[in-house]
Amino acid sequence: MIARVLSVSLIGLLVASAPAFADFRTCVNELRGEAARKGVSGAIFDRTMTGVQPDPKVIEALQSQPEFKTPIWDYLAVLVDEQKVSEGRAMMARHAGALSAAEKRYGVDRFTIAAVWGVESDYGKLTGRWFLPQALSTLACTAPRRRDYFRGELLAALQIVQRGDLPADKLFGSWAGAFGQTQFMPSTYLRLGVDGDGDGRSNLVDSVPDALHSTANFMAKAGWVTGARWGYEVRVPPGYSGPSGRRPKQEFPAWSARGVKRFDGGALTGNGEAGLLMPAGANGPAFLVFKNYDAAYSYNGADSYALAISLLSDRLRGQPGVRGAWPTDDRGLSRAERKELQEWLLRRGYAIGEADGAIGTITRRAIADYQGKLGLGQDGRAGGRVLDALRANR
């Protein structure tokens, strides 16, 4: 194991959390009794939890605020880029049978199912590195908030092992507990995970059909309307100050009366009521969104996420992406462009590690340093302006 130097903030967390960490073993012993009441045998509990220790980095992840707020155009540039679309089409062709069966079984179109898969784990490539029993027990026993929630998720993870869906060594995912190819929380896995490949169990980690069918089941239970659209891009009149957001839905005549039009100028159409989504404000792209958008929203609880799924599903079915201009003169970068930016930084002598397209703290610090040399604002953001500058100053 490689030794690592603890950051000042991490040392602070260790000191502040010392009393909670001291009670960790007592908490785990209490969880053993709760697990037994949920049907988890002592043997399963002990085999899974033996050696588990609190991980201060999990608490750091819970407590930390994003160092850089991600603009919507950066978020979408990564999650709905050409690489994601081309890989998605290839994966849809490879797993056409499973997608077709899930679509027929639950009434959710294959493009939306594949879009969730792509956004959640890059089609199964990025499923998370945290050992769930350790991460969830840390949160259940030492977190400053939501301990009961994480306690329930840990017990659910143990129940998954108990019922034979997965062995404990498959329980790796995010620090908060989401795991598998479409990143279900353990309680969601128990509630909505289904068998898609006919082997009699639900395995969202190794079985693509199980993951795709379970995702379709989730969307159907969230209110997906078969055959309906999620929404489409529109134009709003200059100076628009009316209602917006996915919740205040209204009939189409009301939106037409406010001057809202389809992006191509056509009449507003659709079934039922729609909300007006303006993720970057009145000066950016706007969308009328329907009930299926709400189903996508329920997967993660964020408009940026729901919009990424919705737009990626459109791209996978051959439709254009966002056509309106984002209110910025510093465009977002695709994963290929982010990797190129890192390659330029390496050539400039910045020790940022491998150029993999993932922008972390070290890369941001290097960007900020280079921005300073150019006389730009040192926000550390991986945007088009700094990439263009690196290209120009070879």
C-alpha positions as CSV (number, residue, x, y, z in Angstrom):
1,M,0.0,0.0,0.0
2,I,1.4,3.4,-0.9
3,A,1.8,5.8,2.0
4,R,0.0,9.0,1.6
5,V,0.5,12.4,3.3
6,L,-2.7,13.6,5.0
7,S,-3.9,17.0,4.0
8,V,-4.3,19.7,6.6
9,S,-8.1,19.6,6.2
10,L,-8.1,15.8,6.6
11,I,-6.0,16.0,9.8
12,G,-8.5,18.5,11.1
13,L,-11.3,16.1,10.3
14,L,-9.5,13.3,12.1
15,V,-9.1,15.4,15.2
16,A,-12.7,16.7,15.2
17,S,-14.1,13.3,14.6
18,A,-12.0,11.4,17.1
19,P,-14.8,10.9,19.7
20,A,-17.1,9.6,17.0
21,F,-14.4,7.3,15.6
22,A,-13.7,6.0,19.1
23,D,-17.3,4.8,19.3
24,F,-17.2,3.2,15.9
25,R,-16.9,-0.4,17.1
26,T,-19.7,0.1,19.6
27,C,-21.9,1.4,16.7
28,V,-20.9,-1.6,14.5
29,N,-21.9,-4.0,17.3
30,E,-25.3,-2.3,17.5
31,L,-25.7,-2.6,13.7
32,R,-25.0,-6.4,14.0
33,G,-28.2,-6.7,16.1
34,E,-30.2,-4.5,13.7
35,A,-28.9,-6.6,10.7
36,A,-30.1,-9.8,12.4
37,R,-33.6,-8.3,12.7
38,K,-33.5,-7.6,9.0
39,G,-32.6,-11.3,8.3
40,V,-28.9,-10.9,7.9
41,S,-27.1,-13.8,9.6
42,G,-24.2,-13.3,12.0
43,A,-21.9,-15.1,9.7
44,I,-22.7,-12.8,6.7
45,F,-22.4,-9.7,8.9
46,D,-19.1,-10.8,10.4
47,R,-17.6,-11.9,7.1
48,T,-18.5,-8.6,5.5
49,M,-17.7,-6.2,8.4
50,T,-14.6,-7.8,9.8
51,G,-11.7,-5.4,9.5
52,V,-13.8,-2.5,8.5
53,Q,-12.6,0.8,10.0
54,P,-13.9,4.3,9.7
55,D,-12.6,6.2,6.7
56,P,-12.1,9.9,7.4
57,K,-12.0,10.6,3.6
58,V,-15.6,9.5,3.4
59,I,-16.5,12.2,6.0
60,E,-14.3,14.7,4.1
61,A,-16.3,13.9,0.9
62,L,-19.6,14.4,2.8
63,Q,-18.5,17.7,4.3
64,S,-16.6,19.3,1.4
65,Q,-18.2,21.9,-0.7
66,P,-17.4,21.8,-4.4
67,E,-14.2,23.9,-4.9
68,F,-15.5,24.9,-8.2
69,K,-19.1,25.3,-9.1
70,T,-19.7,23.5,-12.3
71,P,-21.6,25.7,-14.9
72,I,-24.3,23.8,-16.8
73,W,-22.4,24.1,-20.1
74,D,-19.3,22.4,-18.5
75,Y,-21.4,19.6,-17.1
76,L,-23.1,18.9,-20.4
77,A,-20.0,19.3,-22.4
78,V,-18.5,16.3,-20.6
79,L,-21.6,14.1,-20.3
80,V,-23.1,14.7,-23.7
81,D,-20.0,14.9,-25.9
82,E,-19.3,13.1,-29.2
83,Q,-17.4,10.3,-27.4
84,K,-20.3,9.6,-25.1
85,V,-22.7,9.5,-28.1
86,S,-20.5,7.3,-30.3
87,E,-19.7,4.9,-27.5
88,G,-23.4,4.8,-26.5
89,R,-24.5,3.8,-30.0
90,A,-21.9,1.1,-30.1
91,M,-23.1,-0.3,-26.7
92,M,-26.7,-0.1,-27.8
93,A,-25.9,-2.2,-30.8
94,R,-23.9,-4.7,-28.7
95,H,-26.8,-5.0,-26.2
96,A,-29.7,-4.5,-28.5
97,G,-31.5,-7.6,-27.3
98,A,-31.4,-6.6,-23.6
99,L,-32.5,-3.1,-24.4
100,S,-35.3,-4.3,-26.6
101,A,-36.5,-6.7,-23.9
102,A,-36.4,-4.0,-21.2
103,E,-38.2,-1.5,-23.4
104,K,-41.0,-4.0,-24.1
105,R,-41.2,-5.1,-20.5
106,Y,-41.4,-1.6,-18.9
107,G,-42.4,0.8,-21.7
108,V,-39.3,3.0,-21.3
109,D,-37.5,3.6,-24.6
110,R,-34.1,2.1,-25.1
111,F,-32.5,5.5,-25.8
112,T,-33.4,6.7,-22.3
113,I,-32.3,3.5,-20.6
114,A,-28.9,3.7,-22.4
115,A,-28.6,7.4,-21.6
116,V,-28.9,6.7,-17.8
117,W,-26.3,3.9,-18.2
118,G,-23.9,6.3,-20.0
119,V,-24.3,9.2,-17.6
120,E,-24.2,7.0,-14.4
121,S,-21.1,4.9,-15.2
122,D,-19.9,5.6,-18.7
123,Y,-21.6,2.4,-19.9
124,G,-20.2,0.3,-17.0
125,K,-16.6,1.6,-17.1
126,L,-16.7,3.8,-14.0
127,T,-18.7,2.3,-11.2
128,G,-16.8,3.5,-8.1
129,R,-13.9,2.5,-5.9
130,W,-15.2,2.8,-2.4
131,F,-15.9,-0.4,-0.4
132,L,-19.6,0.1,0.6
133,P,-19.5,-1.6,4.0
134,Q,-16.6,0.7,5.0
135,A,-18.1,3.9,3.5
136,L,-21.6,3.3,4.7
137,S,-20.6,2.2,8.2
138,T,-18.4,5.3,8.5
139,L,-21.4,7.5,7.5
140,A,-23.8,5.5,9.7
141,C,-21.6,5.7,12.8
142,T,-19.7,9.0,12.5
143,A,-21.4,11.3,10.0
144,P,-22.5,14.7,11.4
145,R,-25.9,14.3,9.7
146,R,-28.2,11.7,8.1
147,R,-26.8,8.8,10.1
148,D,-30.2,7.0,10.1
149,Y,-30.3,7.2,6.3
150,F,-26.9,5.7,5.8
151,R,-27.6,3.1,8.5
152,G,-30.5,1.9,6.5
153,E,-28.4,1.8,3.3
154,L,-25.7,-0.3,5.0
155,L,-28.3,-2.7,6.3
156,A,-29.8,-2.9,2.7
157,A,-26.3,-3.7,1.3
158,L,-25.9,-6.5,3.8
159,Q,-29.4,-7.8,2.8
160,I,-28.2,-7.9,-0.8
161,V,-25.4,-10.2,0.2
162,Q,-27.7,-12.3,2.4
163,R,-30.2,-13.0,-0.3
164,G,-27.4,-14.1,-2.7
165,D,-27.6,-11.4,-5.3
166,L,-23.9,-10.4,-4.8
167,P,-20.9,-11.4,-2.7
168,A,-19.5,-8.7,-0.4
169,D,-16.5,-8.3,-2.6
170,K,-18.7,-6.8,-5.3
171,L,-19.9,-4.0,-3.1
172,F,-17.8,-1.2,-4.5
173,G,-19.3,2.2,-5.6
174,S,-19.5,5.8,-4.6
175,W,-18.6,7.2,-1.2
176,A,-22.3,7.7,-0.6
177,G,-23.3,4.2,-1.4
178,A,-24.5,4.2,-5.0
179,F,-23.1,1.2,-7.0
180,G,-23.5,-1.0,-10.0
181,Q,-23.7,-0.2,-13.7
182,T,-26.5,2.3,-13.2
183,Q,-25.6,3.3,-9.7
184,F,-28.5,2.3,-7.5
185,M,-28.4,2.9,-3.7
186,P,-28.7,-0.4,-1.8
187,S,-32.3,0.2,-0.7
188,T,-33.2,1.1,-4.3
189,Y,-31.5,-2.1,-5.4
190,L,-33.6,-4.2,-3.0
191,R,-36.8,-2.4,-4.1
192,L,-36.4,-2.1,-7.8
193,G,-33.5,-4.3,-8.9
194,V,-34.8,-7.1,-11.2
195,D,-33.5,-10.1,-13.1
196,G,-33.0,-9.3,-16.7
197,D,-30.9,-12.2,-17.9
198,G,-33.0,-15.0,-16.5
199,D,-30.6,-16.4,-13.9
200,G,-33.0,-15.9,-11.0
201,R,-31.2,-13.0,-9.3
202,S,-30.5,-9.3,-9.7
203,N,-26.9,-8.5,-10.3
204,L,-26.5,-4.8,-11.3
205,V,-22.7,-5.0,-11.1
206,D,-21.8,-7.8,-13.6
207,S,-25.0,-8.3,-15.6
208,V,-25.8,-5.6,-18.2
209,P,-29.3,-7.0,-18.8
210,D,-30.0,-6.8,-15.1
211,A,-28.8,-3.2,-14.9
212,L,-30.8,-2.1,-18.0
213,H,-34.0,-3.9,-16.9
214,S,-33.7,-2.4,-13.4
215,T,-33.2,1.1,-14.7
216,A,-36.3,0.7,-16.9
217,N,-38.2,-0.5,-13.9
218,F,-37.0,2.5,-11.9
219,M,-38.1,4.9,-14.6
220,A,-41.5,3.2,-15.0
221,K,-42.1,3.3,-11.3
222,A,-41.2,7.0,-11.4
223,G,-44.1,7.7,-13.7
224,W,-42.6,7.3,-17.2
225,V,-45.2,7.7,-19.9
226,T,-44.7,5.2,-22.7
227,G,-44.4,6.9,-26.1
228,A,-44.1,10.4,-24.8
229,R,-41.2,12.8,-25.1
230,W,-39.2,14.3,-22.2
231,G,-39.4,17.8,-23.7
232,Y,-37.8,19.9,-26.4
233,E,-35.8,23.1,-26.9
234,V,-37.8,26.4,-27.2
235,R,-37.1,30.1,-27.5
236,V,-38.4,32.7,-25.0
237,P,-38.9,36.3,-25.9
238,P,-36.3,38.9,-24.9
239,G,-36.7,40.0,-21.3
240,Y,-38.8,37.1,-20.3
241,S,-39.6,37.2,-16.6
242,G,-42.5,34.7,-16.3
243,P,-42.6,31.4,-14.4
244,S,-39.9,28.8,-14.9
245,G,-38.7,25.5,-13.6
246,R,-40.0,22.0,-14.0
247,R,-42.7,22.2,-11.3
248,P,-44.9,25.1,-12.3
249,K,-46.4,23.3,-15.2
250,Q,-49.0,24.9,-17.4
251,E,-51.0,24.1,-20.6
252,F,-49.5,25.0,-24.0
253,P,-51.8,28.0,-24.6
254,A,-50.4,29.7,-21.5
255,W,-46.8,29.3,-22.7
256,S,-47.8,30.4,-26.2
257,A,-49.4,33.5,-24.8
258,R,-46.1,34.4,-23.1
259,G,-44.3,34.2,-26.4
260,V,-42.6,30.9,-25.9
261,K,-42.0,29.1,-29.3
262,R,-40.3,25.9,-30.4
263,F,-36.7,26.6,-31.3
264,D,-37.4,26.0,-35.0
265,G,-40.4,28.4,-34.8
266,G,-43.1,25.7,-35.0
267,A,-46.2,25.6,-32.8
268,L,-45.9,24.2,-29.3
269,T,-47.1,20.6,-29.2
270,G,-47.3,17.7,-26.7
271,N,-49.5,15.9,-24.2
272,G,-50.5,17.4,-20.9
273,E,-48.9,20.3,-19.1
274,A,-45.2,21.4,-19.4
275,G,-42.7,23.3,-17.3
276,L,-40.3,25.9,-18.7
277,L,-36.7,25.0,-17.8
278,M,-34.0,27.7,-18.2
279,P,-30.9,26.2,-16.6
280,A,-28.7,29.2,-17.3
281,G,-31.3,31.9,-16.9
282,A,-33.3,33.9,-19.4
283,N,-30.3,34.5,-21.7
284,G,-29.5,30.8,-22.2
285,P,-31.2,27.8,-23.9
286,A,-34.7,27.0,-22.7
287,F,-36.7,23.8,-22.7
288,L,-40.3,22.8,-22.3
289,V,-40.3,19.7,-20.1
290,F,-43.0,17.1,-19.6
291,K,-43.7,14.2,-17.1
292,N,-40.9,12.0,-18.5
293,Y,-38.4,14.7,-17.6
294,D,-39.6,14.4,-14.0
295,A,-39.0,10.7,-14.1
296,A,-35.4,11.4,-15.2
297,Y,-35.1,14.0,-12.4
298,S,-36.2,11.5,-9.8
299,Y,-33.1,9.4,-10.6
300,N,-30.7,11.9,-9.1
301,G,-32.7,15.0,-8.0
302,A,-30.9,17.6,-10.1
303,D,-31.9,19.5,-13.2
304,S,-28.4,19.3,-14.6
305,Y,-28.5,15.5,-14.3
306,A,-32.0,15.1,-15.7
307,L,-31.1,17.4,-18.7
308,A,-28.0,15.4,-19.4
309,I,-30.0,12.1,-19.5
310,S,-32.6,13.7,-21.7
311,L,-30.3,15.4,-24.1
312,L,-28.1,12.3,-24.4
313,S,-31.1,10.2,-25.2
314,D,-32.0,12.6,-28.0
315,R,-28.4,12.4,-29.4
316,L,-28.5,8.6,-29.3
317,R,-31.7,8.6,-31.3
318,G,-30.0,10.9,-33.9
319,Q,-31.5,14.2,-32.9
320,P,-29.4,17.4,-32.5
321,G,-28.1,18.6,-29.2
322,V,-28.6,22.0,-27.6
323,R,-28.9,24.6,-30.4
324,G,-29.2,27.8,-28.3
325,A,-26.1,29.6,-27.2
326,W,-25.0,29.3,-23.6
327,P,-24.4,32.7,-21.9
328,T,-20.6,32.4,-21.8
329,D,-17.6,33.4,-23.9
330,D,-15.6,30.5,-22.4
331,R,-17.0,27.3,-23.8
332,G,-17.1,24.0,-21.9
333,L,-14.7,21.2,-23.0
334,S,-15.4,17.7,-24.0
335,R,-13.5,14.8,-22.4
336,A,-11.2,14.7,-25.5
337,E,-10.5,18.4,-25.1
338,R,-9.9,18.1,-21.4
339,K,-7.3,15.3,-22.1
340,E,-5.7,17.6,-24.7
341,L,-5.6,20.4,-22.1
342,Q,-3.8,18.1,-19.7
343,E,-1.3,17.0,-22.3
344,W,-0.4,20.7,-23.0
345,L,0.1,21.3,-19.3
346,L,2.4,18.3,-19.1
347,R,4.4,19.7,-21.9
348,R,4.6,23.0,-20.0
349,G,6.2,21.1,-17.1
350,Y,3.2,20.8,-14.8
351,A,3.4,17.5,-12.7
352,I,-0.3,16.6,-13.0
353,G,0.0,12.9,-13.5
354,E,-1.7,11.1,-16.3
355,A,-3.7,12.9,-19.0
356,D,-7.0,11.1,-18.6
357,G,-9.5,13.9,-19.1
358,A,-10.6,13.9,-15.4
359,I,-10.1,17.4,-14.0
360,G,-9.1,17.2,-10.3
361,T,-7.6,19.5,-7.8
362,I,-4.0,19.1,-9.1
363,T,-5.0,19.9,-12.7
364,R,-7.1,22.9,-11.5
365,R,-4.1,24.3,-9.6
366,A,-2.0,23.9,-12.7
367,I,-4.6,25.7,-14.8
368,A,-4.8,28.5,-12.3
369,D,-1.0,28.9,-12.3
370,Y,-1.0,29.1,-16.1
371,Q,-3.9,31.5,-16.1
372,G,-1.9,33.7,-13.8
373,K,1.0,33.7,-16.3
374,L,-1.4,34.8,-19.0
375,G,-2.9,37.6,-16.9
376,L,-6.3,35.8,-16.8
377,G,-8.5,35.3,-13.8
378,Q,-7.1,32.4,-11.8
379,D,-10.3,30.3,-11.4
380,G,-8.7,27.0,-12.4
381,R,-11.5,26.2,-14.7
382,A,-10.9,23.9,-17.6
383,G,-12.5,26.0,-20.3
384,G,-12.1,26.8,-24.0
385,R,-10.2,30.0,-23.3
386,V,-7.3,28.4,-21.5
387,L,-7.2,25.5,-24.0
388,D,-7.0,27.9,-26.9
389,A,-4.2,29.8,-25.1
390,L,-2.2,26.6,-24.6
391,R,-2.7,25.7,-28.3
392,A,-1.5,29.1,-29.4
393,N,1.6,29.3,-27.2
394,R,3.2,26.0,-28.4
